[in-house]
Amino acid sequence: MNPVRIYTGPFCGYCVMAKRLMTARDIPFEEIDVGGDHEKRMWLVETTGQRTVPQIFIGDESIGGYTELAALDRSGGLLPKLED
């Protein structure tokens, strides 16, 4: 199974929703809080082109934030992506 990493920040409702979705699907994930880590935050911006959290990676692929995660789940694409 491809590992899932969710980059989060403090007081982030979308981060909470992303973690809830993964937990509801029994998908293990690593949470990485970038709220107080300027280096990690800058890496995330450089890697994804986004300044918002959450940013979700499946394996080495950035899939976007909560909205993209939920759409992937609704379309049936989330579980197959974990197996790629």
ROVEX-331915 format. One record per atom (N, C-alpha, C, O, CB): residue in three letters; z, y, x. Coordinates in steps of 0.05 Angstrom, whole numbers, plus 5000, padded with zeros to 4 digits. Glycine has a CB too. Layout:
REM ROVEX-331915
AlaZYX/...
//
This chain:
REM ROVEX-331915
Met500049765017/Met500050005000/Met500050255018/Met501550275037/Met502450004981/Asn498350445011/Asn498250695026/Asn500850845021/Asn501750864998/Asn495850865017/Pro502050965041/Pro504551115037/Pro503951375023/Pro501751495026/Pro505851175064/Val505851465007/Val505651714993/Val507651915004/Val510051845007/Val506051674962/Arg506752155010/Arg508552365020/Arg508252605001/Arg506052684994/Arg507952445049/Ile510452704992/Ile510452944974/Ile511953164989/Ile514353154994/Ile511852884947/Tyr510453374996/Tyr511553605009/Tyr512553794987/Tyr511053874969/Tyr509453755028/Thr515153864989/Thr516454014967/Thr517754264978/Thr517854315002/Thr518553834953/Gly518754424959/Gly520254664966/Gly522554684946/Gly522654544926/Gly518554914966/Pro524454864952/Pro526754904934/Pro525855034908/Pro524055194907/Pro528955064948/Phe527354964886/Phe526855084860/Phe523955064850/Phe522855244839/Phe527655384861/Cys522854834855/Cys520054784848/Cys519854584825/Cys520254344829/Cys518454674873/Gly519254684801/Gly518954514778/Gly516754314780/Gly517054084771/Gly518554684754/Tyr514454394792/Tyr512254204795/Tyr512953984814/Tyr511953754812/Tyr509754354804/Cys514654044834/Cys515553834853/Cys517153624838/Cys516853384842/Cys517153964876/Val518953724821/Val520553544805/Val518853364787/Val519253124785/Val522553704787/Met516853484775/Met515053324757/Met513453124773/Met513052894763/Met513153514742/Ala512553194797/Ala511053004814/Ala512852764821/Ala511952534820/Ala509953134839/Lys515352824829/Lys517152604837/Lys517852434812/Lys518052184815/Lys519752724849/Arg518152554789/Arg518752394765/Arg516352214758/Arg516851984750/Arg519252584741/Leu513952314760/Leu511652144754/Leu511551904773/Leu511051684764/Leu509052314757/Met511951954799/Met511951734818/Met514151534812/Met513751294814/Met512151834847/Thr516451634806/Thr518751454800/Thr518151294774/Thr518751064773/Thr521351624796/Ala517051424754/Ala516351284729/Ala514351064733/Ala514350864719/Ala515351484708/Arg512651094753/Arg510550894759/Arg511550694780/Arg510050514788/Arg508051024769/Asp514050714788/Asp515250544809/Asp513650554835/Asp513250354849/Asp515250254799/Ile512750794842/Ile511250834867/Ile513150964887/Ile514051194882/Ile508651014862/Pro513650834909/Pro515450954929/Pro514051184943/Pro511651194946/Pro516350744950/Phe515651384950/Phe514551624964/Phe516651734983/Phe519051684980/Phe513651834943/Glu515651885002/Glu517352035020/Glu517252325012/Glu515052435010/Glu516551985050/Glu519552445009/Glu519652735003/Glu520152885028/Glu521952825044/Glu521852794981/Ile518553085033/Ile518853255057/Ile519153545047/Ile517253665037/Ile516353225077/Asp521553655050/Asp522153925042/Asp521254115063/Asp522354115086/Asp525253955035/Val519354295057/Val518354485076/Val519554765071/Val518754955084/Val515354495075/Gly521454785053/Gly522555035046/Gly523755195069/Gly523255435071/Gly524754995025/Gly525155065087/Gly526355205109/Gly525055155136/Gly526255215156/Gly529255145110/Asp522755035135/Asp521454945160/Asp518755085163/Asp516654995152/Asp521054635161/His518755315177/His516255475179/His513955315192/His511755345184/His516855725196/Glu514555155213/Glu512454995226/Glu511154805207/Glu508654785206/Glu513654845250/Lys512754655192/Lys511654465174/Lys510054605152/Lys507954505144/Lys513854285161/Arg511054825143/Arg509654985122/Arg506955075132/Arg504955055118/Arg511355225113/Met506855175157/Met504355265168/Met502355035172/Met499955065167/Met504855415195/Trp503454805181/Trp501754565184/Trp500554495157/Trp498154435155/Trp503354325195/Leu502154505136/Leu501254435109/Leu499054625100/Leu497054535088/Leu503554445089/Val499354885104/Val497355085097/Val494755035112/Val492555035101/Val498355375102/Glu495054985138/Glu492654935155/Glu491254675147/Glu488754665147/Glu493454915184/Thr492754475139/Thr491554215132/Thr490354215105/Thr488154095101/Thr493753995134/Thr491654335085/Thr490654325058/Thr489254575048/Thr487754565029/Thr492954275039/Gly489754795062/Gly488555045053/Gly490155165029/Gly489355365017/Gly485755015045/Gln492355045022/Gln494055135000/Gln496655235009/Gln497755135029/Gln494354904980/Arg497755434995/Arg500355545002/Arg502555444983/Arg504855514986/Arg500255845002/Thr501755294963/Thr503655214942/Thr504754934947/Thr503454764961/Thr502355224915/Val506954874935/Val508054604935/Val508354524905/Val508654694888/Val510854584950/Pro508254264900/Pro508054044919/Pro505254014930/Pro503254094917/Pro508953784906/Gln505053894953/Gln502553794964/Gln502953504968/Gln504953414981/Gln501653954990/Ile501153344958/Ile501553054957/Ile499352914974/Ile496952974971/Ile501552944928/Phe500252734991/Phe498452575007/Phe498752285000/Phe500952184997/Phe498952625037/Ile496552144997/Ile496551854995/Ile495051755020/Ile492751815024/Ile495051754968/Gly496551615037/Gly495551555063/Gly495151815078/Gly496951985079/Gly492851385062/Asp492851855090/Asp492252105104/Asp490652305086/Asp489952525095/Asp490652045129/Glu490152235061/Glu488552405043/Glu490352585027/Glu492252505013/Glu486852225025/Ser489652845028/Ser491053035011/Ser489753024983/Ser487253054981/Ser490853335023/Ile491352974963/Ile490252954936/Ile490753214920/Ile489753234898/Ile491352714921/Gly492253394931/Gly492853654917/Gly495753664908/Gly497553544921/Gly491053684894/Gly496253794886/Gly498953834876/Gly499453664851/Gly498153464847/Gly499354124869/Tyr501453744836/Tyr502153584812/Tyr499953564792/Tyr499453344781/Tyr504653714799/Thr498453774787/Thr496253774768/Thr494153554775/Thr493253404758/Thr494954044765/Glu493453544801/Glu491553344810/Glu492653064808/Glu491252874801/Glu490653414838/Leu495253044815/Leu496552784814/Leu496652674785/Leu495952444780/Leu499452804824/Ala497352854766/Ala497452774738/Ala494652694728/Ala494352504712/Ala498652994721/Ala492652844736/Ala489852784727/Ala488952514739/Ala487652364725/Ala487953004736/Leu489652464763/Leu488952214776/Leu490351984762/Leu489051774757/Leu489752214806/Asp492852024754/Asp494251814739/Asp492951774711/Asp492551544704/Asp497251894736/Arg492351984697/Arg491151964670/Arg488451824671/Arg487751674652/Arg490852234657/Ser486951864692/Ser484251744694/Ser484351454703/Ser482251324704/Ser482551914713/Gly486751364711/Gly486951084720/Gly486251064750/Gly486050844760/Gly485050904705/Gly486051284764/Gly485351274792/Gly487651264812/Gly487151224836/Gly483651514798/Leu490051304802/Leu492351324821/Leu492951054834/Leu493051034858/Leu494751424806/Leu493250844818/Leu494050584829/Leu491950474848/Leu492650384870/Leu494550384807/Pro489350494841/Pro487250394860/Pro487350554887/Pro486850434908/Pro484550414848/Lys487850814885/Lys487950974910/Lys490250884928/Lys490050904952/Lys488351274903/Leu492350784916/Leu494650684932/Leu493850434948/Leu494950374969/Leu497050634915/Glu491950284937/Glu491150034949/Glu488850054969/Glu488349874984/Glu490349834928/Asp487450284969/Asp485150324987/Asp485850255016/Asp484150285033/Asp484050604985/
//
